[in-house]
Amino acid sequence: MYEASLDKFNNFKENNAYSPKIVSAIEEDYNGNIWMSTRNGITKFNIKTQRFIPFGVEDGINENQFLFNSSTVNTQKNIIYFGCTDGFYSVFTTKLTPQTILPTTVITSFAILGKTQENKAMNSFKNINEFYTYSGAPIELPYNQNNIAVNFSSLDLTTPNKNQYAYKLKGLNNYWVYTSASNRNANYNDLSPGTYTFMVKSTNSDGAWNDTPAEVSFIINPPIWKSIWAIIAYVLLGILIIYIGSILIRRWYLLKKNLVKETVSREKDNELNRMKMIFFTDISHELRTPLSLILGTIEKVVKEKKFTLSPLTSQRIYNNTLRMHRLINQIMDIRKFDEGKFKLKVSKNDIVKDINTIKNAFNDFAKIYEIDYDFMSNTKKTSGWYDVDLLEKILFNLVSNAFKYTAKNGKITVNLDVIKPNKNESEPHPFNGKYIRCSVRDNGLGIPKKDLEFIFDRYYQATKSQRNQIPGTGIGMELVHKLIERHHGTIKVESEENVYTEFTFLYSYFKR
C-alpha cells in the first residue's frame, strides 16, 4: 500500500490464512480502513491494528464472483459497493462492529504413536476455564515414544471456520507456526530426549488474538544408557579407569626405573670389579718392579759373596724400598679417607724449602732420562703452619706422574707462587693468611678431553692406548684430590694431547 505522507510503499502481511492472495477491487472507508473484494469474499484490513478480517460464505457472500476494478464508495465513505457477475454487494461499514470477546483455546488431545493421553480436567469440568490446559505434572514418556500428535480448538463458536491458530513447541523452536481452522493439529516426529512445552493460541472470528496460550508439558526420558545416572556411572568409570591406568603406568614406570637402576648398578658393579682387577694387577706390577730390583741386587751380592754393600747398591735398595713404602701408604691413606679417620698434622715450616726438597728428589731421574727439569718460585722463603707430609704426597704424585708420561729429552717444570689475599675483594679469601699456587707442567702424552673430568676418580686411567701401556694404580690422582681438599685447597688440570699437561693446585698455609 502506498502511503503518500511518507512517499513510500508498506507491505502488510499477516501470518494467518486470511491475508488475501488475489484482490479484485479495493476501497477506503471513512476511518481509513481498507476493504477488498477477493476470490474468497470480502476482506477488511484494520489500518490501526493491521489485522485482516474476512467475510465469506458464513456471512452470505458467494466465492469467485467479484469483478476486477468493480467497486465504489458513497460520499460519506460509510457504504462501499463491490460489483459481481450478477449484481453488487453493499457493505455498511458503520454497522459492522468487531467482536471484542477473546476466545479460550483448548488442547483436545495429546497422542503418542496413536495412543491418546487423557485430559482429566476436560472430562470433569465445571466451567469453561477449567480445561483449557493439561493440569498436573508434565507427562513423562520413554525415549522410544517420541512421535507426538496434538489437536487443539478455540471455544469461539460464532463462526468457527474463521478462527485462526498459532502454535509452537518450546524446547524445539521458539517461533509461532500459524494455521487455519481447517488444520487444527501439530505433529512432531523423532523428538530428542528433553523437556518440552506445547503452546497454542487462537483468534475469534474477527481475528482478535488471545495471547494466553493453552499448554501441555511433557518429558521424553533418555534411554537408560543416556540417563543422568548412566552419565554419572560413565564419568565414575572413566575416573576409575584413569586412576587404575595411572597406577599401572606408575608401577610400570617404577618397575622400568628400578630395572634401569638395577642394570646401571650391575654395570657399575661389573665396571668396579673390572677396575679392581686392573688395580690389583697394576699394584702387583708396581710392587713387583721394586721387589725385582731389590731381589736382583741381593742375588748379585749373594752370588759374588760381597756382603759389604757399596753406596750405590745401598741407595738402590733404599730407593726401591721407599717406593714400595710410599705405594702402600697411598693405599692406607685412601682407606683412612673412606673411613673418615684421616687427620691433618700441622707444623711450622718453610714451604719454599720443602717444595724444593721434594723437587730435588727427582733430579737423578731427570739426568737418567735426559729431561729438562726445572723449579721456579716468586719468593725465596716463606714460613707458615701446614701439613708437610700432605704436601710431599701431593707433589710426589704429580711429579712422578709427569716423569711417567714424559719422553726422553722432554721438559718438566715445577712452578711456585706465594699469593696474598686481595684486601679489596668483595668476598674475603677463606684462608687465614697466605696460600700457594703450585703447578707441575710437562710436554708429554697429554690427556684426551673426554677423560679430563674423570681424572680424579678412583681406579680411573685415561683411555689413550699409549697411556695404558704405562702401568699405574689409578689411585694417585684420587688421593691427590682428597689430600688437597682436606687441606682446604683446590686442584685443576689442563691438557692437550701430545702437547702438554699441567696440574695446578692451591694449598693453604696459616699464620698464627
Secondary structure, DSSP 4 states (H G I P E B T S, - for coil): -EETTTTEE-----SSTTS-SSEEEEEE-TTS-EEEEETTEEEEEETTTTEEEEE-GGGT--SS-EEEEEEEE-TTS-EEEEEETTEEEEEEGGG-PPP-PPPPEEEEEEEETTEEEP-HHHHT-SSGGGSSS--SSPEEE-TT---EEEEEEES--SSGGG-EEEEEEETT--S-EEEETT--EEEE-SPPSEEEEEEEEEE-TT--EEEEEEEEEEEEPPPGGGSHHHHHHHHHHHHHHHHHHHHHHHHHHHHHHHHHHHHHHHHHHHHHHHHHHHHHHHHHHHHHHHHHHHHHHHHHHHHHT--SPPHHHHHHHHHHHHHHHHHHHHHHHHHHHHHT------EEEEHHHHHHHHHHTTHHHHHHTT-EEEEEES-S--EEEE-HHHHHHHHHHHHHHHHHT--TT-EEEEEEEEEPPPTT-SS--SSSEEEEEEEEEE-SS---HHHHTTTTSTT-----HHHHTS---S-HHHHHHHHHHHTT-EEEEEEETTTEEEEEEEEEEE--
